[in-house]
Amino acid sequence: MRVCLAAFVCVLSATAAAQELPHIAIGGHSAHLQTSAWLDGKPPADTYQGRCTLVHFFAPWSEASLRQFAQLAELQAALGDKMAFVSIANAPRAEVEAIAASHAPKSRLAIDDDGKTFFAYGVRRLPHVVLTDEKGRLVAQPRLESITVKVLEQLLEGQQIWLPSDPAEAADVDWDADAGADLLGADRTQAHCFVGPSPATSGGVRMPPGSGRIVADGLAFPNLVQLAWSATATDLLATHPDSRNFARRWRVSVRAADDKPETARAMLRERLERQFACRGQWIETTAKVTALRRQAGKDVVAATAAAPRSTAKVAIARLPDLLRTHGLADVVDETGLAGDTVVELAWPPSDRKAMTAALEAIGLCVVTEDRPVRRLQLTPVAR
């Protein structure tokens, strides 16, 4: 299982073939847009050759990159077929197909299972976006938020555009490969638990399934707590009393002697208690919980085959996440509908009121009420 926190790191397979390719610089030709499969089955020439293209790198486990599908859909709706939009994942086809079903992205989906395209563009974290012109030259690698319809229209007209590259310092989930025993307290192949400062401005975690191994980089303190206690951001009842910890990011390297994930997390909890003088405890309390339900006496309207541009097809399983983006922390699905059931929402819902109205229009509603919940409380510990 991969644990995803805040911004996310893309862990690539370092195949020999990928290592032979040079990174593409601004102005360089994007001939390395090589993918093993396109989900629609069409040849790649039908998408990006001879056209300005926005390439969006994503992963099924990266919520930050998945949220960008909505922003991409808005740009596509404004530009129509003038420009190509491609979303590429370094993931198994089944996982990408599941994302296609749950998120209904408008961009064309491709799979880069050997990591060649990711490596060629120097993608080490997600989300990541690149722009290429009609001649296939790399124009920019900016943050998606800085790309506007006006900027893309200038690109389509052949004008030179100036967009700052994403300045974030990528997290490195293999940072301890070069760390010595003097830093970790032991060889990294032996049992150890290390937490230290990180220079990264984005964060990521790598945890091989069923393994007692944890490597993380660029985590804020709340993310460390989530990792150690298998908690979510909503679960945290209180933060650390020392606010200075929030101005820092941290890196982690843990290996359990018995190679069990439970042991690795227990080691990390013990380390946090010693290093940050805090202890976590699960408690029962009451909190506001938002339930997504069907409206009484109304049928839920399923999506039609051809959705108008003012709407977006969304799977029921994705609706709680959409509600959370509008400030609702605890959201539970009580519709009784299958998670892959697809509905058609007025899009984009600009605020909570618009989101609620869009749900009510298709026979759903949200109800917020006090309920008993389980929360993780942090308390200071005397040194």
KOLSETOR-90523 format. One record per residue (C-alpha): chain; x, y, z; residue number from 1. Coordinates in pm, 1 decimal. Last residue first. Example, Ala and Ser with C-alpha at 12.3 -4.5 7.8 and 13.67 -1.06 7.14 Angstrom:
BEGIN
SITE   unit       east      north         up   pos
SITE      A     1367.0     -106.0      714.0     2
SITE      A     1230.0     -450.0      780.0     1
REM end
This chain:
BEGIN
SITE   unit       east      north         up   pos
SITE      A     1103.6     1512.6     2878.4   383
SITE      A      748.7     1574.6     2995.6   382
SITE      A      496.3     1460.1     2735.9   381
SITE      A      261.7     1693.8     2552.2   380
SITE      A      -78.2     1562.7     2439.6   379
SITE      A     -196.6     1465.3     2094.2   378
SITE      A     -554.7     1343.3     2054.4   377
SITE      A     -651.5     1101.9     1779.0   376
SITE      A    -1026.5     1095.3     1722.1   375
SITE      A    -1301.6      832.5     1712.5   374
SITE      A    -1649.5      961.6     1636.6   373
SITE      A    -1991.6      982.9     1801.0   372
SITE      A    -2231.2     1182.4     1581.7   371
SITE      A    -2355.2     1540.5     1558.8   370
SITE      A    -2543.5     1612.9     1236.9   369
SITE      A    -2491.4     1735.2      881.5   368
SITE      A    -2729.3     1617.7      608.8   367
SITE      A    -2636.5     1625.4      241.9   366
SITE      A    -2880.3     1561.3      -41.4   365
SITE      A    -2923.2     1349.0     -352.4   364
SITE      A    -3196.1     1337.1     -618.3   363
SITE      A    -3010.1     1469.5     -923.7   362
SITE      A    -3092.3     1839.4     -875.2   361
SITE      A    -3027.3     1804.7     -500.8   360
SITE      A    -2664.9     1719.9     -573.1   359
SITE      A    -2611.0     2024.5     -795.3   358
SITE      A    -2779.3     2247.8     -536.5   357
SITE      A    -2550.1     2117.7     -263.0   356
SITE      A    -2241.3     2178.2     -478.5   355
SITE      A    -2357.4     2530.6     -563.7   354
SITE      A    -2407.1     2608.3     -195.2   353
SITE      A    -2069.8     2455.6     -105.1   352
SITE      A    -1885.3     2667.2     -358.9   351
SITE      A    -1792.3     2686.7     -727.6   350
SITE      A    -1960.8     2362.4     -839.1   349
SITE      A    -1798.2     2323.0    -1184.7   348
SITE      A    -2001.4     2167.9    -1327.6   347
SITE      A    -2369.0     2074.3    -1296.2   346
SITE      A    -2340.2     1711.5    -1190.1   345
SITE      A    -2408.9     1391.3    -1384.6   344
SITE      A    -2414.7     1065.1    -1190.3   343
SITE      A    -2206.4      747.7    -1225.4   342
SITE      A    -2257.4      438.1    -1009.7   341
SITE      A    -1909.0      299.3     -943.5   340
SITE      A    -1951.4      327.8     -566.1   339
SITE      A    -2269.4      120.1     -570.5   338
SITE      A    -2565.1      306.4     -425.7   337
SITE      A    -2677.9      277.9      -63.0   336
SITE      A    -2680.6      656.2      -44.9   335
SITE      A    -2516.7      665.0      296.5   334
SITE      A    -2173.1      789.5      185.4   333
SITE      A    -1989.1      946.3      477.0   332
SITE      A    -1830.8     1291.6      495.6   331
SITE      A    -1629.7     1416.8      793.1   330
SITE      A    -1442.0     1734.0      697.1   329
SITE      A    -1684.6     1946.9      495.5   328
SITE      A    -1489.7     2250.0      373.7   327
SITE      A    -1580.4     2258.9        5.6   326
SITE      A    -1297.7     2024.2      -98.7   325
SITE      A    -1447.4     1772.9      144.9   324
SITE      A    -1769.1     1765.9      -58.7   323
SITE      A    -1574.0     1666.5     -369.1   322
SITE      A    -1403.2     1386.7     -176.2   321
SITE      A    -1741.4     1257.3      -53.2   320
SITE      A    -1868.0     1261.8     -415.9   319
SITE      A    -1592.1     1041.0     -556.8   318
SITE      A    -1746.7      702.8     -464.7   317
SITE      A    -2071.6      810.3     -634.6   316
SITE      A    -1884.9      830.9     -964.7   315
SITE      A    -1881.6     1170.0    -1137.2   314
SITE      A    -1983.9     1268.5    -1489.5   313
SITE      A    -1938.6     1639.9    -1544.1   312
SITE      A    -2186.7     1903.2    -1657.9   311
SITE      A    -2177.8     2232.7    -1847.8   310
SITE      A    -2020.8     2060.6    -2148.1   309
SITE      A    -2330.6     1849.5    -2201.5   308
SITE      A    -2305.8     1479.5    -2108.5   307
SITE      A    -2368.4     1227.1    -2383.8   306
SITE      A    -2456.4      878.4    -2258.6   305
SITE      A    -2671.4     1003.0    -1973.0   304
SITE      A    -2564.2     1004.9    -1609.7   303
SITE      A    -2794.3      855.7    -1348.4   302
SITE      A    -3071.9     1055.3    -1183.2   301
SITE      A    -3129.1      936.5     -826.3   300
SITE      A    -3494.8      863.6     -767.7   299
SITE      A    -3694.9     1082.9     -535.5   298
SITE      A    -3933.9     1003.8     -249.8   297
SITE      A    -3689.1     1098.2       22.9   296
SITE      A    -3372.1     1252.2     -114.9   295
SITE      A    -3087.5     1004.0     -132.1   294
SITE      A    -2808.0     1047.5      118.4   293
SITE      A    -2460.0     1196.1      166.9   292
SITE      A    -2399.9     1221.9      542.0   291
SITE      A    -2199.5     1506.5      692.4   290
SITE      A    -2054.8     1445.1     1038.8   289
SITE      A    -2018.0     1716.0     1303.2   288
SITE      A    -1824.1     1579.6     1599.2   287
SITE      A    -1865.0     1386.2     1921.9   286
SITE      A    -1588.5     1213.5     2119.4   285
SITE      A    -1423.3      875.5     2171.9   284
SITE      A    -1048.3      884.4     2225.1   283
SITE      A     -741.2      751.7     2043.6   282
SITE      A     -418.8      856.8     2212.8   281
SITE      A     -110.3     1024.2     2072.1   280
SITE      A      196.1     1127.1     2268.8   279
SITE      A      411.4     1435.3     2241.1   278
SITE      A      765.0     1528.0     2338.7   277
SITE      A      880.9     1587.3     1979.5   276
SITE      A     1187.3     1360.4     1969.4   275
SITE      A     1099.5     1104.5     2235.2   274
SITE      A      728.7     1075.8     2154.4   273
SITE      A      797.2     1092.1     1782.1   272
SITE      A     1047.0      805.0     1810.3   271
SITE      A      803.2      586.8     2002.7   270
SITE      A      537.8      646.6     1738.8   269
SITE      A      788.3      563.5     1460.8   268
SITE      A      883.2      235.7     1627.7   267
SITE      A      512.9      146.6     1663.3   266
SITE      A      464.4      223.4     1293.7   265
SITE      A      749.4       -9.5     1199.7   264
SITE      A      614.9     -283.4     1426.4   263
SITE      A      270.7     -267.7     1267.3   262
SITE      A      429.0     -275.6      919.8   261
SITE      A      605.5     -607.0      995.3   260
SITE      A      964.6     -673.1      881.0   259
SITE      A     1053.3     -849.2     1210.5   258
SITE      A     1354.1     -618.7     1265.1   257
SITE      A     1150.1     -315.4     1163.9   256
SITE      A     1308.7      -67.8      920.3   255
SITE      A     1234.2      303.5      943.8   254
SITE      A     1362.2      606.2      752.9   253
SITE      A     1185.3      939.2      784.8   252
SITE      A     1225.3     1290.1      648.9   251
SITE      A     1082.0     1606.9      800.3   250
SITE      A      943.5     1943.8      704.7   249
SITE      A      958.6     2253.8      919.0   248
SITE      A      745.9     2560.5      989.5   247
SITE      A      484.6     2342.6     1158.6   246
SITE      A      730.2     2225.2     1423.3   245
SITE      A      767.0     2581.8     1549.5   244
SITE      A      405.0     2567.0     1667.9   243
SITE      A      503.9     2367.0     1978.1   242
SITE      A      168.8     2246.1     2120.2   241
SITE      A      143.2     1974.4     1850.2   240
SITE      A     -197.1     1950.4     1690.1   239
SITE      A     -526.2     1846.6     1838.7   238
SITE      A     -816.7     1628.1     1731.2   237
SITE      A     -638.5     1467.9     1438.1   236
SITE      A     -878.5     1218.2     1277.6   235
SITE      A     -975.7     1456.3      997.4   234
SITE      A     -617.5     1458.7      866.8   233
SITE      A     -631.7     1080.1      845.1   232
SITE      A     -475.3      832.6     1086.1   231
SITE      A     -252.1      527.2     1050.8   230
SITE      A      -94.4      623.7     1386.1   229
SITE      A      265.6      681.2     1276.1   228
SITE      A      179.3      805.2      927.3   227
SITE      A      -90.3     1045.5     1043.4   226
SITE      A      144.2     1181.9     1309.8   225
SITE      A      422.4     1235.9     1058.0   224
SITE      A      170.5     1408.6      830.5   223
SITE      A       77.1     1645.3     1115.0   222
SITE      A      449.2     1733.7     1143.4   221
SITE      A      490.2     1832.2      779.4   220
SITE      A      642.2     1565.0      558.0   219
SITE      A      913.5     1641.6      300.9   218
SITE      A     1052.7     1288.9      281.5   217
SITE      A      934.4      942.2      371.5   216
SITE      A     1078.3      590.7      382.1   215
SITE      A      898.2      318.8      576.7   214
SITE      A      993.5      -51.9      585.7   213
SITE      A      821.6     -316.5      795.0   212
SITE      A      668.3     -462.4      480.7   211
SITE      A      318.6     -588.6      408.8   210
SITE      A      291.6     -371.8       96.6   209
SITE      A      604.2     -158.3       35.6   208
SITE      A      571.6      173.3      218.0   207
SITE      A      690.2      484.1       30.6   206
SITE      A      588.1      825.6      156.5   205
SITE      A      574.6     1166.3       -6.7   204
SITE      A      606.4     1534.6       63.9   203
SITE      A      659.4     1859.7     -121.7   202
SITE      A      883.1     2146.9      -10.8   201
SITE      A     1188.1     1925.9       36.7   200
SITE      A     1484.4     2039.0      250.1   199
SITE      A     1413.4     1773.4      516.4   198
SITE      A     1481.8     1773.0      891.5   197
SITE      A     1529.7     1440.1     1071.5   196
SITE      A     1340.5     1128.6     1181.5   195
SITE      A     1529.1      796.7     1204.7   194
SITE      A     1417.7      449.1     1310.9   193
SITE      A     1649.6      149.4     1278.6   192
SITE      A     1658.2     -227.8     1221.5   191
SITE      A     1927.4     -323.2      971.0   190
SITE      A     1941.8     -277.8      592.3   189
SITE      A     1969.0       98.2      648.2   188
SITE      A     2297.3       44.6      831.9   187
SITE      A     2248.3      167.6     1186.6   186
SITE      A     2210.9      491.6     1380.4   185
SITE      A     2057.4      654.1     1074.0   184
SITE      A     2312.2      934.2     1051.4   183
SITE      A     2631.2      751.9     1157.4   182
SITE      A     2507.7      441.8      975.6   181
SITE      A     2541.6      624.0      646.6   180
SITE      A     2279.1      787.1      428.6   179
SITE      A     2326.6      731.9       55.3   178
SITE      A     2017.0      519.0        0.6   177
SITE      A     1842.9      718.0      275.8   176
SITE      A     1695.5      965.4       24.6   175
SITE      A     1494.6      700.6     -159.7   174
SITE      A     1159.2      869.3     -109.2   173
SITE      A     1300.5     1196.1     -243.2   172
SITE      A     1070.3     1496.0     -207.7   171
SITE      A     1083.0     1749.0     -487.0   170
SITE      A     1184.5     2106.3     -415.3   169
SITE      A      893.0     2315.0     -538.2   168
SITE      A      970.9     2589.2     -785.2   167
SITE      A      718.7     2484.7    -1052.7   166
SITE      A      862.4     2651.5    -1359.0   165
SITE      A      763.6     3012.6    -1416.4   164
SITE      A      548.1     3074.5    -1725.1   163
SITE      A      655.1     3288.9    -2017.1   162
SITE      A      475.2     3239.8    -2346.0   161
SITE      A      607.4     3299.4    -2694.3   160
SITE      A      328.5     3348.6    -2943.6   159
SITE      A      240.4     3077.3    -3192.5   158
SITE      A     -132.1     3151.7    -3188.6   157
SITE      A     -196.2     2825.0    -3002.1   156
SITE      A       50.1     2929.7    -2730.7   155
SITE      A     -127.4     3264.8    -2693.6   154
SITE      A     -458.9     3077.9    -2663.5   153
SITE      A     -301.9     2861.8    -2392.8   152
SITE      A     -198.9     3168.0    -2193.2   151
SITE      A     -547.0     3321.5    -2228.8   150
SITE      A     -712.3     2997.4    -2110.9   149
SITE      A     -498.4     3012.3    -1798.8   148
SITE      A     -203.4     2805.1    -1681.0   147
SITE      A      -64.7     2931.0    -1347.7   146
SITE      A     -275.1     2687.1    -1142.7   145
SITE      A     -129.4     2395.5    -1342.2   144
SITE      A      212.7     2470.6    -1195.7   143
SITE      A      463.7     2520.8    -1472.8   142
SITE      A      679.4     2293.8    -1689.4   141
SITE      A      711.2     2513.2    -1998.3   140
SITE      A      761.3     2517.0    -2375.7   139
SITE      A      887.1     2167.6    -2457.7   138
SITE      A      905.3     2141.1    -2836.1   137
SITE      A      666.0     1910.8    -3021.9   136
SITE      A      636.0     2131.1    -3327.6   135
SITE      A      279.7     2230.9    -3236.8   134
SITE      A      401.3     2356.1    -2896.0   133
SITE      A      455.0     2155.4    -2576.5   132
SITE      A      330.3     2225.4    -2223.3   131
SITE      A      427.2     2022.5    -1917.5   130
SITE      A      241.5     1938.4    -1594.0   129
SITE      A      345.4     1754.9    -1277.2   128
SITE      A      129.3     1658.1     -978.2   127
SITE      A      317.7     1465.3     -857.6   126
SITE      A      684.5     1420.7     -783.4   125
SITE      A      999.4     1300.9     -955.0   124
SITE      A      915.5     1383.7    -1316.1   123
SITE      A     1239.5     1454.8    -1502.4   122
SITE      A     1061.8     1490.9    -1837.2   121
SITE      A     1248.3     1198.5    -1993.8   120
SITE      A     1209.1      994.9    -1674.4   119
SITE      A      830.0     1020.2    -1671.5   118
SITE      A      821.9      940.7    -2043.0   117
SITE      A     1038.4      631.8    -2005.3   116
SITE      A      872.1      503.1    -1685.9   115
SITE      A      825.3      143.7    -1801.8   114
SITE      A      449.7      146.6    -1736.8   113
SITE      A      380.5      473.3    -1917.1   112
SITE      A        4.2      441.0    -1950.6   111
SITE      A     -210.8      690.8    -2141.5   110
SITE      A     -538.3      871.1    -2078.1   109
SITE      A     -683.2     1135.5    -2311.5   108
SITE      A     -812.0     1434.8    -2116.5   107
SITE      A    -1180.7     1462.2    -2022.9   106
SITE      A    -1139.6     1274.5    -1696.1   105
SITE      A    -1435.4     1060.6    -1580.3   104
SITE      A    -1318.9     1051.0    -1215.7   103
SITE      A    -1446.2      709.0    -1101.7   102
SITE      A    -1443.4      517.5    -1430.9   101
SITE      A    -1119.9      666.3    -1564.6   100
SITE      A     -959.4      616.2    -1223.1    99
SITE      A    -1054.5      247.3    -1234.7    98
SITE      A     -909.0      222.0    -1585.1    97
SITE      A     -582.4      364.4    -1453.6    96
SITE      A     -573.5      103.9    -1176.5    95
SITE      A     -643.8     -181.0    -1420.1    94
SITE      A     -373.7      -53.8    -1658.3    93
SITE      A     -102.7      -78.7    -1392.5    92
SITE      A       67.3      253.3    -1304.3    91
SITE      A      308.3      515.4    -1439.9    90
SITE      A       24.1      747.0    -1536.3    89
SITE      A      -15.7      987.3    -1827.3    88
SITE      A     -287.0     1249.5    -1881.4    87
SITE      A     -299.6     1403.0    -2230.4    86
SITE      A     -478.2     1720.3    -2342.2    85
SITE      A     -458.6     1821.7    -2707.5    84
SITE      A     -541.5     2174.8    -2822.4    83
SITE      A     -790.0     2336.8    -3059.2    82
SITE      A    -1041.5     2058.9    -2997.7    81
SITE      A    -1245.8     2253.6    -2742.5    80
SITE      A    -1057.6     2544.8    -2591.1    79
SITE      A    -1292.7     2653.9    -2311.0    78
SITE      A    -1420.8     2305.8    -2223.7    77
SITE      A    -1065.1     2174.4    -2233.4    76
SITE      A     -948.4     2435.2    -1981.6    75
SITE      A    -1239.2     2352.9    -1749.0    74
SITE      A    -1175.4     1979.2    -1782.3    73
SITE      A     -810.5     2029.8    -1690.0    72
SITE      A     -911.8     2202.1    -1367.6    71
SITE      A    -1145.1     1912.3    -1279.3    70
SITE      A     -876.1     1654.7    -1362.1    69
SITE      A     -643.4     1841.4    -1125.0    68
SITE      A     -798.7     1673.3     -821.8    67
SITE      A     -642.5     1346.2     -938.0    66
SITE      A     -292.4     1495.2     -918.3    65
SITE      A     -332.2     1601.7     -555.0    64
SITE      A     -505.6     1274.7     -467.3    63
SITE      A     -197.5     1080.3     -574.0    62
SITE      A     -266.8      704.9     -542.2    61
SITE      A     -403.6      662.5     -896.3    60
SITE      A     -100.5      849.6    -1033.5    59
SITE      A      -71.5     1163.8    -1246.7    58
SITE      A      138.6     1335.0    -1513.5    57
SITE      A      -52.2     1593.8    -1717.3    56
SITE      A       71.9     1670.6    -2067.6    55
SITE      A      -73.8     1984.8    -2226.7    54
SITE      A      -34.1     1970.5    -2602.5    53
SITE      A       -3.2     2211.1    -2893.6    52
SITE      A      -71.0     2010.1    -3205.4    51
SITE      A      136.6     1866.2    -3490.5    50
SITE      A      169.4     1532.6    -3312.8    49
SITE      A      -37.4     1530.6    -2993.2    48
SITE      A     -346.5     1315.3    -3011.7    47
SITE      A     -400.3     1126.3    -3335.2    46
SITE      A      -28.2     1058.5    -3360.6    45
SITE      A      -54.8      856.2    -3036.8    44
SITE      A     -242.7      571.2    -3207.8    43
SITE      A     -600.2      513.5    -3088.4    42
SITE      A     -681.5      238.4    -2836.5    41
SITE      A     -895.1      463.0    -2612.6    40
SITE      A     -690.8      363.9    -2305.8    39
SITE      A     -364.2      452.2    -2473.6    38
SITE      A      -89.3      196.6    -2409.6    37
SITE      A      286.5      153.9    -2371.4    36
SITE      A      363.3      522.2    -2377.7    35
SITE      A      646.1      718.6    -2532.1    34
SITE      A      643.6     1098.9    -2520.2    33
SITE      A     1021.7     1089.6    -2573.6    32
SITE      A      999.7     1292.0    -2893.5    31
SITE      A      936.8     1602.0    -2683.3    30
SITE      A     1188.8     1822.0    -2864.8    29
SITE      A     1393.1     2057.8    -2650.5    28
SITE      A     1301.7     2421.7    -2600.1    27
SITE      A     1290.9     2381.4    -2222.2    26
SITE      A     1508.7     2079.0    -2143.0    25
SITE      A     1419.5     1712.4    -2197.6    24
SITE      A     1598.8     1473.3    -1961.2    23
SITE      A     1830.1     1236.7    -2143.6    22
SITE      A     1723.6      876.0    -2209.3    21
SITE      A     1956.7      589.6    -2117.7    20
SITE      A     1812.1      559.6    -1765.6    19
SITE      A     1474.6      466.8    -1908.5    18
SITE      A     1613.7      165.1    -2091.0    17
SITE      A     1802.4       47.6    -1782.9    16
SITE      A     1484.1       49.1    -1582.3    15
SITE      A     1451.4      272.3    -1281.6    14
SITE      A     1087.6      199.2    -1199.5    13
SITE      A      949.6      530.5    -1088.4    12
SITE      A      826.1      645.3     -749.7    11
SITE      A      611.4      955.1     -797.4    10
SITE      A      604.5     1174.4     -490.9     9
SITE      A      290.8     1331.2     -353.7     8
SITE      A      167.7     1655.9     -214.0     7
SITE      A      -21.9     1637.1      119.8     6
SITE      A        2.0     1270.5      221.1     5
SITE      A      -47.5      947.4       26.3     4
SITE      A       33.6      613.7      183.6     3
SITE      A      121.9      350.2      -73.3     2
SITE      A        0.0        0.0        0.0     1
REM end
